[in-house]
Amino acid sequence: MDSLARWSAVALMLGVPTSIALVNIGLFLLLVGWTFSGSFDRKFAVIRANPITLPSLALFGLVLLGVLHTEAPDAVVRSHLYVYSKLPMMLVLLTLFDDVLWRRRAMAAFVIGSVITLVSTYANIWIEVPWSDSHERGFGVTHHVFNDYIAQGLAMSVFVAWCLAQNFAARSRVVQVGFVALTALAVFSITHLLAGRTGQLVVLSMCGVMALVKAPPHWRLPAVLVVMFGGCLLLLSSPLLRERVLQAWMDFNLYSSEGVVSTSIGARLDMWKNAWNMFLDSPLWGQGTGGYRVISSRIYADASQCGVSCIHPHNQYLFFAVEHGLLGLTAYGLLLWALIRGAIRCQGGERAMLAGFSTVLILDGFINGPFWVTTERHLFASMLPLLMASWPAGRRSA
C-alpha cells in the first residue's frame, strides 16, 4: 500500500503538465494507499516538522470556519471545500516525498510530462498533433497542448526553473550546454508559441530572480540587465508577444477611459476594485467561504460577464482577503514565507529551484488563482510539497 501511494504520487506529477484525468486517478489511488499503509507515527512526524503545515492547516481551518458565517448556497460552499481540500492534501504528499529517491522519481515524472508538452508544442507548428488543444499551424498563433495557454505557460515556467537549476548544479560543460539549450527552447515556446501573457511575464521575472540568487554579488546587476535585455529581444522578435502587450495596454486604456470590463485586463481591474471594497467591508473575518461569489453576483448583472467575474477575482491575495479577511491573507503569506525560507536555507541548484518556483507562485497570485483554478492548483499544490519535503532532512544535514 505504501508503494501504491508513492507510485500514485509519481503518476500525479506526470499528469500535472499533461492530464487532469491522470491527476485525479493518482490522487484517488494515493489516498487509498496512504490510508491503508499505516506508519502514521512517521507520517505525522514528517508533517509536524515541515513549515508549510501550520499555514496550510490554518488556511483550511479558516475555510471551514467561513462556512459558519457565509451567505453562499450549499453548492458554492461544497465547491470551495473541494478546491481547498488540496491544502491538507499537500501534507499527505509531504509524507510520500520524504525520501530522496521518491522525490527524484516524482520530479523526473514532471520533467517527462513537460518534455512531452514541449515537443508537442513545437510539432504543432508544422503538423496536426492529435492530442493538442490548439489546431493552428505556423508562427504567430498559440500552440497550447494539454491545458489552456495560461496553465501551460506556468507549468513550462516551472520546467524552465528546473532546467536552470540543473544547469547551475552541473559540473560538466557539455551537460551545462545541454540544459542551456533546453532552457532556450522552453522559454521560446512560452514567449513565441503561447498566447498567454501570464507565462511570458512569469518566466522573464523568474529568470531575473534566479539570476539574482545565483550570481556573485558583484555580478548581480549585470546579470539582471542581461535578463532584461534578453526580454526586450524576445519582445521585439515575437509578433505574438508584441500583440499581447499592445492589447493589454489598449484594454487598460479602455477600462480607464470608458469602464469597459469585457476585456481580460478590464475585467481584472474591475474585479480587483470590487474585491478590495468587499475586503474593506469586513477586513478581519472576511465575507465567509463563497462570499465573493455572492456579492459579485449582485454587482455583475450581465450573465456572460458574471460567468467570468463572479467565480474568483483573478487575484489569490484578494480572494483570501475577501472571504477570510486579514487572517486568511496572513495565513497565505506565511505559506509563501515558508517557501522563501526554504530558498534561503538551501544551497546550489535546490536554492535556485525554490527561488524560481516561489517567483512563479507569488507572481501568478496577483493575476490568477493558483490555488483555485483547476490546472493551476494541481501544479502548485503538488510541486510545493515536492520541493519542501526535503526540509527536515536538509535541516539535519545542515
Residue pairs with C-beta under 8 A, 6 or more apart in sequence:
1 32
1 33
1 34
1 36
1 37
1 38
2 33
2 37
2 39
3 33
4 29
4 30
4 32
4 33
4 37
5 29
5 30
5 31
5 32
5 33
5 34
5 37
5 96
6 30
6 33
6 96
6 102
8 25
8 26
8 27
8 28
8 29
8 30
8 33
9 26
9 30
9 93
9 96
9 97
9 102
9 106
10 26
10 102
10 105
10 106
10 109
11 22
11 25
11 26
11 29
11 109
12 22
12 23
12 26
12 27
12 30
12 106
12 382
13 106
13 107
13 109
13 110
13 113
13 382
13 383
13 386
14 22
14 109
14 110
14 112
14 113
15 21
15 22
15 23
15 25
15 26
15 113
15 378
16 23
16 110
16 113
16 155
16 378
16 379
16 382
16 383
17 110
17 113
17 114
17 116
17 117
17 146
17 147
17 152
17 155
17 156
17 159
17 379
18 113
18 116
18 117
18 146
19 146
20 147
20 374
20 375
20 378
23 378
23 382
27 89
30 92
30 93
30 96
31 92
34 43
34 92
34 95
34 96
42 95
43 95
46 94
46 95
46 98
46 389
46 392
47 53
47 91
47 94
47 95
49 391
49 392
50 91
50 94
50 388
50 389
50 391
50 392
51 338
51 341
51 342
51 388
51 391
52 90
52 91
52 94
52 335
52 338
52 339
52 384
52 385
52 388
53 91
53 94
54 334
55 331
55 332
55 334
55 335
55 338
56 87
56 88
56 90
56 91
56 335
57 87
57 88
57 91
58 327
58 331
58 334
59 84
59 87
59 320
59 324
59 328
59 331
59 332
59 335
60 84
60 85
60 87
60 88
62 324
62 327
62 328
62 331
63 80
63 81
63 84
63 87
63 289
63 324
64 81
64 289
66 286
66 288
66 289
66 290
66 291
66 323
66 324
67 77
67 81
67 288
67 289
68 288
69 285
69 288
70 77
70 287
70 288
70 289
70 290
70 291
70 294
71 287
71 288
71 290
71 291
71 294
72 80
72 288
72 289
72 290
72 291
72 293
72 294
73 290
76 290
76 293
76 294
77 289
77 290
79 290
80 289
80 290
81 289
83 371
83 372
83 377
84 371
86 371
86 377
86 381
87 371
87 381
89 381
90 381
90 382
90 384
90 385
91 385
93 382
93 385
93 386
93 389
94 385
94 388
94 389
96 102
97 103
97 106
97 385
97 386
97 389
98 389
98 392
98 393
100 390
100 393
103 386
103 389
103 390
106 386
107 162
107 386
110 158
110 159
110 162
110 383
110 386
111 159
111 162
114 155
114 156
114 158
114 159
114 162
114 186
117 145
117 146
117 152
117 155
117 156
118 156
118 159
118 185
118 186
118 189
120 129
120 131
120 132
120 145
120 146
121 143
121 144
121 145
121 152
121 189
121 193
121 194
122 143
122 185
122 189
122 193
123 129
124 132
124 134
124 136
124 137
124 143
124 145
124 193
125 137
125 138
125 139
125 143
125 193
126 137
127 137
128 135
128 137
129 145
131 145
131 146
132 143
132 144
132 145
133 144
133 145
133 146
133 147
133 148
134 141
134 142
134 143
134 144
134 145
136 142
136 143
139 192
139 193
139 239
139 240
140 239
140 240
141 195
141 240
142 149
142 193
142 194
142 195
142 196
142 240
143 189
143 193
143 194
144 152
144 194
144 195
144 196
145 152
146 152
147 155
147 375
148 196
148 375
149 194
149 195
149 196
149 199
150 196
150 198
150 199
150 368
150 376
151 373
151 375
151 376
151 379
152 194
152 196
152 199
153 190
153 194
153 196
153 198
153 199
153 200
153 202
153 203
154 198
154 199
154 202
154 360
154 364
154 370
154 376
154 379
155 379
156 186
156 189
156 190
156 194
156 199
156 203
157 190
157 199
157 202
157 203
157 206
157 356
157 360
158 356
158 357
158 360
158 379
158 383
159 186
160 183
160 186
160 187
160 190
160 203
160 206
160 207
160 356
161 206
161 210
161 352
161 353
161 356
161 357
161 359
161 360
162 353
162 356
163 179
163 182
163 183
163 186
164 179
164 183
164 207
164 210
164 352
164 356
165 210
165 349
165 350
165 352
165 353
165 356
166 175
166 179
166 349
167 175
167 176
167 179
167 180
167 183
168 214
168 348
168 349
168 352
169 348
169 349
169 352
170 176
170 179
187 203
187 207
187 234
190 199
190 200
190 203
191 200
191 203
191 204
191 234
191 238
191 240
191 241
192 234
192 237
192 238
192 240
192 241
193 240
194 200
194 240
195 240
195 244
196 244
197 244
197 245
197 248
198 364
198 367
198 368
200 241
200 244
201 363
201 367
202 359
202 360
202 363
202 364
204 227
204 230
204 231
204 234
205 359
205 363
206 356
206 359
206 360
206 363
207 227
207 230
208 224
208 227
208 228
209 355
209 356
209 359
210 352
210 355
210 356
210 359
211 220
211 223
211 224
211 226
211 227
212 220
212 223
212 224
213 343
213 351
213 352
213 355
214 223
214 351
214 352
215 222
215 223
234 241
235 241
235 242
235 245
236 242
248 264
248 265
251 260
251 263
251 264
251 265
251 266
252 265
252 266
252 269
254 260
254 263
254 266
255 261
255 263
255 265
255 266
255 269
255 270
259 266
259 270
260 266
261 267
261 269
261 270
261 305
261 309
262 305
267 305
267 308
267 309
267 314
268 314
268 315
268 367
270 309
271 296
271 309
271 313
271 314
271 315
272 313
272 314
272 315
272 318
274 295
274 296
274 299
274 313
275 292
275 313
275 315
275 318
275 319
275 321
275 322
276 318
278 287
278 291
278 292
278 295
278 322
279 286
279 318
279 321
279 322
279 325
281 287
282 325
283 321
283 325
283 326
284 325
284 326
284 327
285 324
285 325
285 327
286 320
286 321
286 322
286 323
286 324
286 325
286 327
286 328
287 294
287 295
287 322
287 323
288 323
289 323
289 324
290 323
291 322
291 323
292 310
292 312
292 313
292 319
292 322
292 323
293 310
293 311
296 306
296 309
296 310
296 313
297 306
297 310
299 309
300 306
300 309
300 310
312 319
312 369
312 372
312 373
313 319
313 322
314 367
314 368
314 369
315 365
315 366
315 367
315 368
315 369
316 332
316 364
316 365
316 366
316 368
316 369
316 370
316 371
316 372
317 329
317 332
317 365
317 366
319 369
319 372
320 328
320 329
320 331
320 332
321 328
321 329
324 331
336 358
336 361
336 362
338 388
339 354
339 357
339 358
339 361
339 384
339 387
339 388
340 358
342 354
342 387
342 388
342 391
343 351
343 354
343 355
343 358
344 351
345 394
345 395
345 398
346 354
346 394
350 390
350 394
353 387
354 387
357 383
357 384
357 387
361 370
361 380
361 384
364 370
364 376
364 380
368 376
369 376
369 377
370 376
370 377
370 379
370 380
371 377
371 380
371 381
